[in-house]
Amino acid sequence: MENIRLKDAAVQALLHLVLGSAGDAVKLICSDDDSPPPTEELDLFHVTEIKHQKGGWEVKLTDRLAAIRLLLELSKEAEDQNSGASGFYEALKNAADSIDFGDGDEV
């Protein structure tokens, strides 16, 4: 049972990386050096590294293509384990439905 929830959470996280907006990272990059936005108000899930330098911010983002490949790999594994793979696709759909993108967009 716990394993299923972990897989659902992993799929949801991957979907957030693939489909979610990285706009808050752009807000950080474009912010004034003297008054950056409070990071607790930003969705920085896509960010892997942040550096503040004299000339501004350096922000590295997650590789979306790698996340897509991982989702496809999980999908193929589920198909191999479950001939119909209906359980995986249902979990994928449920995870996608539960993502709050914060900008009114729905999957």
VENJODA-V179987 format. One line per field, one symbol per residue. ss: DSSP state (~ for helix, > for strand, _ for the rest). phi: phi as a letter, one per 40 degrees, with the letter a starting at -180 (. if undefined). Layout:
BEGIN
ss->???
phi->???
END
This chain:
BEGIN
ss->_~~~~~~~~~~~~~~~~~~___~~~~~~~~________~~~_____>>>>>>>__>>>>>>__~~~~~~~~~~~~~~~~~~____~~~~~~~~~~~~~_________
phi->.cccccccccccccccccbccbccccdcccccdcaccccccbcbdccbabbbbdchbbbbbccccccccccccccccccccbdcfccccccccccccccbcgbgcbc
END
